[in-house]
Amino acid sequence: MPKNSSKTSIFLASCMLSIILLSLISSVILYRQIANLQIAPVRTELVSFINEYEYELMRSTMAFSDAYNHHNDTKEYTEFNTWFNMLLSRYQGLERIEKQHSAIFNRLNLRLLKSNLQQIKLLVSRSDIHQTANLQKVKQLFHQLVIETHQFQKQWVFQNESLVLAKQNKTLSSYQNSVVLIFVTFVIGIIMVLYLFSNNKKLLILRRTLEQRVDSRTKELKDSNSHLISEVQERKKTELELMQSQLAAEQAHKKIQYQANFDPLTQLANRTLFLERFKQASVRADRNNTFVALLFLDLDRFKHINDTLGHSIGDKLLQEASSRIQIVLRASDTAARFGGDEFAIVLSDIEELKTVDLIVSRILKSLACPFRLCGNDAFVSASIGITVYPTDGADTETLLRKADSAMYKAKDAGRNNYQFFTQQMDIEANERRLLEAALYKAVEAQEFSLHYQPIIKSKGDGIAGVEALIRWKDETRGYIPPAEFIPLAEEIGLILPIGEWVLKEACSTAAKWVENISEPFIVSVNVSSRQFQKCNMAEQIANILDETGLAAKHLMLEMTEGLLMGDDQQILTQLQEIREMGISLAIDDFGTGYSSLSYLKKYPITTLKIDRSFIQDIDIDSDDDELIKGILSMAKSLNVSVVAEGVETVRQAEFLLENDCLLIQGFHYSKPMPAIEFSQYLQQGTSQAGSEFKFSRERDCA
């Protein structure tokens, strides 16, 4: 219960006790007042007794006068004797009353009364009572008693009445005070009852809350007791299992040590154990004047296996490949898995490099055999880079880095081979790192620019459009070819900001040109497959068109065939959304990739751009001539436009015109130009430009 409620209850209880105590005191006082009133009947009886005494005294006096005035009347003597005897007995009663109520008889002289009565008795008994002196003496005594009694009676009645009245007034006042006190008590009691009634609900709620808490606590205690009982039982089991746990702990310790040094999937050494083994091998090499070969191995096409057959199959392949590698190695060699499909191998105690050639050849041959995995045949190979301690480096970090460079050189050489590290590789790797750093800086500083190469209508009808080509001029290297930095940008992820900048810049510039061109005009922009994989290109393009104000019909996106070969539903959805916006879609370098008619039917392609390698061999290689004719015929039947890239000679232009290739692009017409020069180019007029540059050898430049 809350602290405030407890204080309130104590206060109310104190008030109730106080009220009860006051009522009790008032009742006692009233009772005593009433008890004091009980004396009235006693005093009334006393007054009656004294009145009777006075009456008997008067009768005795009168009887004496009657008796002794008639000397021979026996009846009157008898009556006097009767009343006088009664008076004597009344005196005895007065003596008893005086003992009980002495305060009342302060004014009544009982001694005088007694003395007078005794003298009267003596005188009456004398024989000479009839003498006048004696009679006068008796009368005088009676008269004195009558006067004394009368005086007492007057004083007694007055005092008794005032005393009774005062006590009655006091009793009435006490009664009135008691009534007021009882009324106040009643009012306070009613207020307290109302207060308690109004708080009854709260008290009930508090009571229920306390009951719930008590029940909850009781349940907790029961659960705790049951838990304690369970713990006691478990303790017995724990004591029984302690010996087993110690044994399991030892086994776990061994397992942890194993996991700290070995790869859990392939059971090969991990990086930690590999570095320790290399350190041991290098110490022996220094002591024995031998070499240590460090191999960095990467499985070719492993990602394709993972993507097509699943990661579980990929794990089985890694296990099988690890087993094959382990088999062909010597006992002193160490193979380790660094992660994914990358392996590192330490060949220790090498006296001649031909030993390294022999072991590496065995590894390549072993891995080149088919892998039978869950009913599927998988084919992989390996690319291996090799460094030698201490010739190529003195520490593992340097040797691994150089071996990695040699491994990439092996991949560039066609894969399924090995390459020893050379100084040239180090130079190329260093140049790549410098180029990567410069590319990050170029993106941040926006060091890129766009050049524009026109797309000409071969029949002399002017300019059909323009292709936006990115250019990068580095502060120290000058212009860097796109073929050099674009693949690097795709690899390190910078193609996303670069591609977005190119698209926005090209659309913004083209929006100004189309305002002054009445004929259809298209700006063509190259996009990377990484852009489609990493972001929503349809949404990005829509935002750029809204921002630049370029109509969708004036934009064409160029992509390579590799983007379409992945059969990715997400890419197909994006291309369909882009095409529905009215944007044209072109396949760049058509014929050099995985050329297939199926994706021409599946994807909403509007244009094919024949690769320059076919155009350059016109009239040189008849097969290329026929291939170009076939492409033009196929495109016509599919209602797809064709753009011939790389046209540099008159003969090439004539051949394309003869075979109805309507759109031509190349140095024969114009080299790529900055935006300002291309604006001047457009001002000459599209029709004039088409005729002027149609077969002009002045544009034949590299």
C-alpha positions in Angstrom: 0.0 0.0 0.0 1.3 3.5 -0.7 2.9 5.5 2.1 0.3 8.3 1.8 -2.6 5.9 2.2 -1.0 4.5 5.3 -0.7 7.9 6.9 -4.3 8.7 6.0 -5.5 5.5 7.7 -3.5 6.3 10.8 -5.0 9.8 10.9 -8.6 8.5 10.5 -8.1 5.9 13.2 -6.7 8.6 15.6 -9.8 10.8 14.9 -12.1 7.9 15.6 -10.4 7.1 18.8 -10.5 10.7 19.9 -14.2 11.0 19.1 -14.9 7.8 21.0 -12.9 9.1 24.0 -14.7 12.4 24.0 -18.1 10.7 23.8 -17.1 8.4 26.7 -16.0 11.4 28.9 -19.2 13.3 28.0 -21.3 10.2 29.0 -19.5 9.8 32.3 -20.0 13.5 33.1 -23.7 13.3 32.2 -24.0 10.1 34.2 -22.5 11.8 37.3 -24.8 14.8 36.8 -27.8 12.6 36.7 -26.6 10.6 39.6 -26.3 13.8 41.6 -30.0 14.4 40.9 -30.9 11.2 42.7 -30.3 13.0 46.0 -33.6 15.0 45.5 -35.9 12.1 46.5 -33.7 11.6 49.6 -34.0 15.2 50.6 -37.7 15.2 49.7 -38.2 12.3 52.1 -36.2 14.2 54.7 -38.3 17.3 54.3 -41.4 15.1 54.7 -39.9 13.6 57.8 -39.2 17.0 59.3 -42.7 18.2 58.3 -44.2 15.2 60.2 -42.0 16.1 63.2 -43.2 19.6 63.1 -46.8 18.4 62.8 -46.4 16.0 65.7 -44.8 18.9 67.7 -47.8 21.1 67.0 -50.3 18.4 67.9 -48.4 17.6 71.1 -48.5 21.3 72.0 -52.2 21.5 71.3 -52.9 18.2 73.1 -51.0 19.5 76.2 -53.1 22.6 76.3 -56.4 20.7 75.8 -55.4 18.1 78.4 -54.2 20.4 81.2 -56.9 23.0 80.7 -59.6 20.3 81.4 -58.3 18.6 84.5 -60.4 15.6 84.6 -60.7 14.6 80.9 -58.9 11.3 80.6 -59.3 11.1 76.9 -57.4 14.3 76.3 -54.5 13.1 78.6 -54.4 9.9 76.6 -54.2 11.9 73.3 -51.4 14.1 74.7 -49.4 11.0 75.8 -49.9 9.5 72.3 -48.6 12.5 70.4 -45.8 13.2 72.9 -44.6 9.6 72.6 -44.7 10.0 68.9 -42.7 13.2 69.2 -40.1 11.4 71.3 -39.8 8.6 68.7 -39.5 11.2 66.0 -36.6 12.7 67.8 -34.8 9.4 67.7 -35.3 9.3 63.9 -33.9 12.8 63.7 -30.7 11.7 65.5 -30.3 8.9 62.9 -30.8 11.3 60.0 -28.3 13.7 61.5 -25.6 11.0 61.4 -26.3 10.4 57.7 -26.8 14.0 56.6 -24.9 16.1 59.1 -24.7 19.0 56.6 -28.4 19.4 56.5 -28.8 19.8 60.3 -26.3 22.6 60.7 -29.2 24.9 61.5 -31.3 22.5 63.6 -30.4 22.5 67.3 -31.1 18.8 68.2 -29.5 19.3 71.6 -32.0 22.0 72.4 -34.8 19.7 71.1 -33.6 16.9 73.3 -33.2 19.1 76.3 -36.6 20.6 76.0 -38.3 17.2 75.4 -36.6 15.8 78.5 -37.6 18.7 80.7 -41.2 18.4 79.4 -41.2 14.7 80.2 -40.0 15.4 83.7 -42.4 18.2 84.3 -45.4 16.2 83.0 -44.5 13.3 85.2 -44.5 15.5 88.4 -47.6 15.6 90.5 -47.6 19.3 90.7 -47.8 19.7 87.0 -51.2 21.5 87.4 -49.5 24.3 89.0 -49.6 27.4 86.9 -45.8 27.9 86.9 -45.2 24.3 85.7 -47.8 24.6 83.0 -46.3 27.9 81.8 -42.9 26.3 81.9 -44.1 23.4 79.7 -45.9 25.7 77.3 -42.8 27.9 77.1 -40.7 24.8 76.3 -43.2 23.7 73.6 -43.3 27.2 72.2 -39.5 27.4 72.1 -39.4 24.1 70.1 -42.1 25.3 67.7 -40.2 28.5 67.1 -36.9 26.7 66.6 -38.5 24.1 64.2 -40.3 26.8 62.3 -37.1 28.8 61.8 -35.3 25.6 60.6 -38.1 24.7 58.3 -38.0 28.1 56.6 -34.3 28.1 56.1 -34.4 24.4 55.0 -37.0 24.9 52.3 -35.3 27.9 50.8 -31.8 26.3 50.7 -33.1 23.0 49.3 -35.0 24.7 46.5 -32.0 26.9 45.3 -29.7 23.9 45.5 -32.0 21.7 43.5 -32.5 24.5 40.9 -28.8 25.2 40.6 -28.0 21.5 40.1 -30.8 21.2 37.6 -29.4 24.2 35.6 -26.0 22.7 35.7 -27.2 19.3 34.7 -29.2 20.9 31.8 -26.1 22.9 30.6 -24.0 19.7 30.8 -26.7 17.9 28.9 -26.7 20.6 26.2 -22.9 20.4 25.9 -23.1 16.6 25.6 -25.8 16.9 22.9 -23.6 19.4 21.0 -20.6 17.1 21.4 -22.5 14.1 20.3 -23.9 16.0 17.3 -20.4 17.1 16.3 -19.2 13.6 16.7 -22.1 12.4 14.5 -21.2 14.9 11.8 -17.5 14.0 11.9 -18.5 10.4 11.8 -20.7 11.0 8.7 -17.8 12.8 7.0 -15.4 10.0 7.8 -17.9 7.4 6.5 -18.3 9.3 3.3 -14.5 9.7 2.9 -14.0 6.0 3.6 -16.8 5.1 1.2 -15.3 7.3 -1.6 -11.9 5.6 -1.0 -13.4 2.2 -0.8 -12.8 1.6 -4.5 -9.2 2.6 -4.3 -8.7 0.4 -1.3 -10.3 -2.5 -3.2 -8.0 -1.9 -6.1 -5.0 -1.7 -3.8 -6.2 -4.8 -2.2 -6.5 -6.7 -5.5 -3.1 -5.3 -6.5 -1.6 -6.6 -3.3 -3.3 -9.9 -3.7 -2.0 -10.2 -7.3 1.5 -9.3 -6.1 1.2 -11.8 -3.4 0.0 -14.5 -5.8 2.7 -13.6 -8.3 5.3 -13.6 -5.6 3.9 -16.9 -4.3 4.1 -18.3 -7.8 7.7 -17.1 -8.2 8.6 -18.7 -4.9 7.0 -21.9 -6.0 8.9 -21.7 -9.3 12.0 -20.8 -7.4 11.5 -23.8 -5.1 10.9 -26.1 -8.1 14.0 -24.6 -9.8 16.0 -25.2 -6.7 14.8 -28.8 -6.6 15.7 -29.1 -10.3 19.1 -27.6 -9.6 19.8 -30.1 -6.9 18.9 -32.9 -9.3 21.0 -31.3 -12.0 23.9 -30.9 -9.6 23.9 -34.7 -9.2 24.0 -35.0 -12.9 26.7 -32.3 -13.2 28.9 -34.1 -10.7 28.4 -37.3 -12.7 29.2 -35.5 -16.0 32.2 -33.6 -14.6 34.6 -36.3 -15.6 33.1 -36.5 -19.1 33.3 -32.7 -19.4 37.0 -32.6 -18.5 37.6 -35.2 -21.2 35.4 -33.2 -23.7 37.3 -30.0 -22.7 40.6 -31.6 -23.6 39.1 -32.8 -26.9 37.7 -29.3 -27.5 41.1 -27.7 -26.8 42.6 -30.0 -29.4 39.8 -29.1 -31.8 40.3 -25.3 -31.2 44.0 -25.7 -31.8 43.2 -27.5 -35.0 40.7 -24.9 -36.1 43.2 -22.2 -35.3 45.7 -23.7 -37.8 43.5 -25.4 -40.4 40.7 -24.5 -42.7 37.5 -26.2 -41.6 36.2 -26.8 -45.2 39.3 -28.2 -46.9 41.4 -29.3 -43.9 44.3 -27.4 -45.4 46.5 -25.0 -43.4 45.0 -21.6 -42.8 46.9 -18.3 -43.1 48.3 -18.5 -39.6 49.9 -21.9 -40.0 51.0 -21.0 -43.5 53.0 -18.1 -42.3 54.6 -20.2 -39.5 55.5 -22.9 -42.0 57.0 -20.3 -44.4 59.0 -18.9 -41.6 60.4 -22.3 -40.7 61.1 -23.0 -44.4 62.9 -19.7 -44.8 65.1 -20.4 -41.8 66.1 -23.7 -43.3 66.7 -22.1 -46.6 69.1 -19.5 -45.1 70.9 -22.3 -43.2 71.2 -24.7 -46.2 71.6 -22.0 -48.9 68.5 -23.2 -50.7 65.3 -21.5 -52.0 61.6 -21.4 -50.9 59.0 -21.1 -53.6 55.7 -19.4 -52.8 52.8 -20.2 -55.0 49.5 -18.2 -55.2 46.8 -20.2 -56.9 43.3 -19.2 -58.1 40.8 -21.5 -59.6 39.5 -20.4 -63.0 35.8 -20.3 -63.6 35.0 -21.2 -60.0 32.5 -18.4 -59.8 30.6 -19.8 -62.7 30.4 -23.2 -61.0 29.1 -21.5 -57.8 26.5 -19.5 -59.7 25.2 -22.4 -61.9 25.5 -25.4 -59.6 25.2 -23.8 -56.2 27.4 -23.1 -53.3 27.2 -26.6 -51.8 28.6 -28.0 -55.1 31.2 -25.3 -55.0 32.3 -26.4 -51.5 32.6 -29.9 -52.7 34.7 -28.8 -55.6 37.0 -26.9 -53.2 37.4 -30.0 -51.1 38.2 -32.1 -54.1 40.6 -29.6 -55.5 42.4 -29.3 -52.1 42.7 -33.1 -52.0 44.3 -33.1 -55.5 46.7 -30.4 -54.6 47.7 -32.1 -51.4 48.4 -35.4 -53.2 50.9 -34.0 -55.7 52.9 -32.0 -53.0 55.8 -33.4 -51.2 55.7 -34.1 -47.4 57.8 -31.0 -46.7 55.4 -28.7 -48.6 52.5 -26.8 -47.2 49.2 -25.9 -48.9 46.9 -23.4 -47.4 43.5 -21.9 -48.3 43.3 -18.1 -48.0 39.6 -17.8 -48.7 37.2 -18.4 -51.5 39.0 -20.2 -54.3 42.4 -18.8 -53.5 45.2 -21.1 -52.3 48.8 -20.5 -51.2 51.6 -23.1 -51.3 55.0 -23.2 -49.7 57.6 -25.3 -51.6 60.5 -25.7 -49.2 64.1 -26.9 -49.7 64.2 -26.0 -53.4 67.7 -26.4 -54.9 66.8 -25.9 -58.6 63.8 -24.0 -60.1 63.0 -26.9 -62.4 61.7 -28.6 -59.3 59.1 -25.8 -59.0 58.2 -26.2 -62.7 57.7 -30.0 -62.2 55.4 -29.6 -59.1 53.4 -26.8 -60.6 52.8 -28.7 -63.8 51.5 -31.6 -61.7 49.1 -29.3 -59.9 47.8 -27.9 -63.2 47.4 -31.3 -64.7 45.6 -32.7 -61.6 43.1 -29.8 -61.5 42.4 -29.8 -65.2 40.8 -33.3 -64.9 36.9 -33.2 -64.7 35.3 -33.0 -61.2 32.5 -35.4 -60.7 30.2 -33.6 -58.2 26.7 -35.0 -57.3 26.1 -36.2 -60.8 27.5 -33.1 -62.5 30.8 -32.8 -64.4 32.6 -29.6 -63.5 35.6 -28.3 -65.4 38.0 -25.8 -63.8 41.6 -24.9 -64.2 44.1 -22.9 -62.2 46.2 -19.8 -62.7 49.3 -19.8 -60.6 51.7 -17.0 -59.7 55.2 -17.9 -58.3 57.7 -16.0 -56.3 61.0 -17.2 -54.9 62.6 -16.5 -51.5 65.0 -14.7 -51.1 65.3 -13.6 -54.7 61.9 -11.8 -55.0 61.5 -10.7 -51.4 62.4 -11.4 -47.8 59.0 -11.4 -46.1 55.7 -13.1 -46.8 53.7 -9.9 -47.4 56.0 -8.9 -50.2 56.2 -12.4 -51.7 52.4 -12.9 -51.6 51.8 -9.5 -53.2 54.2 -10.3 -56.0 52.8 -13.8 -56.4 49.3 -12.3 -56.7 50.6 -10.0 -59.5 52.1 -13.0 -61.3 48.8 -15.0 -60.9 46.9 -12.2 -62.6 49.5 -12.2 -65.4 48.8 -16.0 -65.8 45.1 -15.2 -66.1 45.8 -12.6 -68.7 47.9 -15.2 -70.6 44.8 -17.4 -71.1 44.5 -19.1 -67.7 45.5 -22.8 -66.9 49.1 -21.8 -66.7 51.7 -20.4 -64.3 53.9 -17.3 -64.3 57.1 -16.6 -62.4 57.2 -13.1 -61.0 59.2 -10.6 -63.0 60.3 -7.0 -62.3 58.0 -5.9 -65.1 55.0 -7.3 -63.3 56.0 -5.2 -60.2 56.2 -2.1 -62.4 52.8 -2.9 -63.9 51.2 -3.5 -60.5 52.6 -0.3 -59.2 51.3 1.6 -62.2 47.9 0.0 -61.6 47.9 1.2 -58.0 48.9 4.7 -59.1 46.2 4.7 -61.8 43.6 3.5 -59.2 44.6 6.3 -56.8 44.5 8.9 -59.7 41.1 7.6 -60.8 39.6 8.1 -57.3 41.0 11.6 -57.3 39.6 12.2 -60.8 36.1 11.2 -59.7 36.3 13.5 -56.7 37.6 16.4 -58.7 35.5 15.7 -61.8 38.4 15.7 -64.1 36.4 14.0 -66.9 35.0 15.6 -70.0 32.9 14.4 -73.0 33.7 14.4 -76.6 31.0 13.9 -79.3 31.4 11.9 -82.5 28.6 12.4 -85.1 26.5 9.5 -86.5 26.0 10.3 -90.2 23.2 9.3 -92.5 25.0 7.6 -95.4 22.6 8.8 -98.1 23.6 12.4 -97.5 20.6 13.3 -95.4 22.7 15.0 -92.6 23.4 14.0 -89.0 21.3 11.3 -87.3 22.8 11.7 -83.9 26.0 11.7 -81.9 27.8 9.3 -79.5 29.1 10.7 -76.2 32.6 9.5 -75.5 34.3 10.1 -72.1 37.8 11.6 -71.9 40.1 11.8 -68.9 43.1 14.2 -68.8 45.3 13.5 -65.8 47.6 16.2 -64.5 50.8 14.2 -64.9 49.9 11.5 -67.5 47.8 13.6 -69.9 45.0 12.0 -71.7 44.4 8.4 -70.6 42.5 6.1 -73.0 39.0 4.9 -71.9 40.1 1.3 -72.7 42.7 1.7 -69.9 40.7 3.3 -67.1 37.1 2.1 -67.8 37.8 -1.6 -67.0 39.6 -0.5 -63.8 36.6 1.7 -62.9 34.3 -1.3 -63.3 36.6 -3.5 -61.2 36.8 -1.1 -58.2 33.2 0.2 -58.4 33.8 3.7 -59.6 31.9 3.1 -62.8 28.7 4.0 -61.0 29.5 7.6 -60.3 31.3 8.0 -63.6 28.4 6.5 -65.6 25.9 8.6 -63.8 28.0 11.8 -64.6 28.4 10.8 -68.3 24.7 10.2 -68.7 23.7 13.5 -66.9 26.3 15.6 -68.8 25.4 14.1 -72.2 21.6 14.6 -71.7 22.1 18.2 -70.4 24.2 19.1 -73.5 22.0 17.4 -76.0 18.9 19.1 -74.6 20.4 22.4 -75.8 21.2 21.1 -79.2 17.8 19.6 -80.0 16.1 22.9 -79.4 17.6 24.1 -82.7 17.3 20.9 -84.7 14.0 20.1 -86.5 14.9 16.6 -87.6 15.2 13.6 -85.4 18.4 13.6 -83.3 19.7 11.0 -80.9 22.5 11.2 -78.4 24.1 7.8 -77.7 25.6 7.0 -74.3 27.6 3.9 -73.3 26.5 2.2 -70.1 28.2 -0.6 -68.1 26.7 -3.9 -67.1 27.8 -3.0 -63.5 25.4 0.0 -63.5 22.4 -2.4 -64.2 23.6 -4.8 -61.6 24.2 -2.3 -58.8 21.4 0.3 -59.2 18.0 0.8 -60.8 18.9 2.3 -64.2 15.4 2.9 -65.3 14.7 5.1 -62.2 18.1 6.8 -62.5 17.5 7.6 -66.2 14.0 8.9 -65.6 15.3 11.3 -62.9 18.1 12.5 -65.2 15.7 13.2 -68.1 13.4 15.1 -65.8 16.3 17.1 -64.5 17.9 17.9 -67.8 14.7 18.3 -69.8 15.8 16.0 -72.6 13.0 14.0 -74.2 13.3 10.2 -74.0 13.1 9.8 -77.8 16.5 11.7 -78.2 18.4 9.2 -76.0 20.0 5.9 -76.9 21.9 3.6 -74.5 24.8 1.4 -75.8 25.6 -1.8 -74.0 27.8 -4.8 -74.7 26.6 -8.3 -75.5 27.9 -9.6 -72.2 25.1 -7.7 -70.3 22.5 -9.7 -72.2 24.1 -13.1 -71.9 23.5 -13.4 -68.1 19.8 -14.1 -68.7 19.1 -11.9 -65.6 15.4 -11.2 -65.1 16.2 -8.0 -63.2 18.2 -6.6 -66.2 15.4 -7.7 -68.6 12.8 -5.8 -66.5 15.0 -2.7 -66.4 15.5 -2.7 -70.2 11.8 -3.2 -70.8 11.0 -0.2 -68.5 13.6 1.9 -70.3 12.3 1.0 -73.7 8.7 1.8 -72.6 9.9 5.3 -71.8 10.8 5.7 -75.5 14.6 5.4 -75.1 16.5 3.4 -77.8 18.7 0.5 -76.9 21.8 -0.5 -78.9 24.3 -3.4 -78.7 27.8 -2.0 -79.0 30.7 -3.9 -80.7 28.1 -6.4 -82.1 29.7 -9.6 -83.4 32.7 -9.7 -81.0 30.9 -11.3 -78.0 28.5 -14.1 -77.7 26.5 -13.2 -80.7 23.1 -14.9 -80.6 19.8 -14.3 -82.3 17.9 -15.5 -79.1 18.7 -12.3 -77.1 17.8 -10.1 -80.1 14.3 -11.7 -79.9 14.1 -11.6 -76.1 15.4 -8.1 -75.3 13.9 -4.9 -76.7 16.9 -4.0 -78.9 16.4 -1.2 -81.4 20.0 -0.8 -82.9 23.1 -2.9 -83.7 26.5 -1.2 -83.9 28.9 -3.3 -86.0 32.3 -3.5 -84.4 35.1 -1.6 -86.1 37.2 -4.8 -86.5 34.8 -6.1 -89.2 34.7 -2.7 -90.9 38.5 -2.5 -91.1 38.7 -5.8 -93.1 36.3 -4.7 -95.8 37.7 -5.7 -99.2 40.5 -7.5 -97.3 38.7 -10.5 -95.8 35.8 -11.7 -97.9 34.4 -13.5 -94.9 34.0 -10.2 -93.1 32.3 -8.8 -96.2 29.8 -11.6 -96.1 29.4 -11.3 -92.4 28.6 -7.6 -92.6 26.0 -8.3 -95.4 24.5 -11.0 -93.2 24.2 -8.7 -90.3 22.6 -5.9 -92.4 20.1 -8.4 -93.9 19.2 -9.9 -90.5 18.7 -6.4 -89.0 16.5 -5.4 -91.9 14.3 -8.5 -91.4 14.1 -7.9 -87.6 13.4 -4.2 -88.2 16.5 -3.2 -86.3 18.7 -0.2 -87.2 22.4 -0.7 -87.9 25.3 1.7 -87.2 28.7 0.9 -88.7 31.5 2.0 -86.4 35.1 2.8 -87.3 34.6 3.9 -90.9 37.9 5.4 -92.0 38.1 5.1 -95.8 36.1 6.0 -98.8 35.9 2.3 -99.9 34.5 1.3 -96.5 31.8 4.0 -96.8 31.0 3.0 -100.4 30.6 -0.7 -99.4 28.3 0.2 -96.5 26.2 2.5 -98.7 25.9 -0.2 -101.5 24.6 -2.7 -98.9 22.0 -0.2 -97.4 23.8 0.6 -94.1 22.1 3.8 -93.5 24.0 5.0 -90.4 27.8 5.4 -90.4 30.3 6.6 -87.7 34.0 7.0 -87.9 37.1 9.2 -88.4 36.3 9.3 -92.2 33.5 11.8 -91.3 34.7 13.3 -88.0 36.8 12.6 -85.0 35.2 13.1 -81.5 35.0 16.8 -80.7 34.4 18.8 -77.5 30.9 20.1 -77.0 31.8 23.6 -78.3 33.3 22.3 -81.5 30.4 20.0 -82.1 28.0 22.9 -81.6 29.8 24.8 -84.4 29.6 21.6 -86.5 25.9 21.5 -86.0 25.5 25.1 -87.0 26.8 24.3 -90.6 23.5 22.5 -91.1 22.8 18.8 -91.0 22.3 18.4 -94.8 25.4 20.3 -95.7 27.4 18.3 -93.1 26.3 15.0 -94.6 27.4 15.9 -98.1 30.6 17.7 -97.1 31.9 14.9 -95.0 30.5 12.0 -96.9 33.7 10.9 -98.6 36.2 13.4 -97.4 39.6 11.9 -96.9 40.6 15.0 -94.8 38.9 13.2 -91.9 41.0 10.0 -92.2 42.9 10.4 -89.0 43.6 8.1 -86.1 
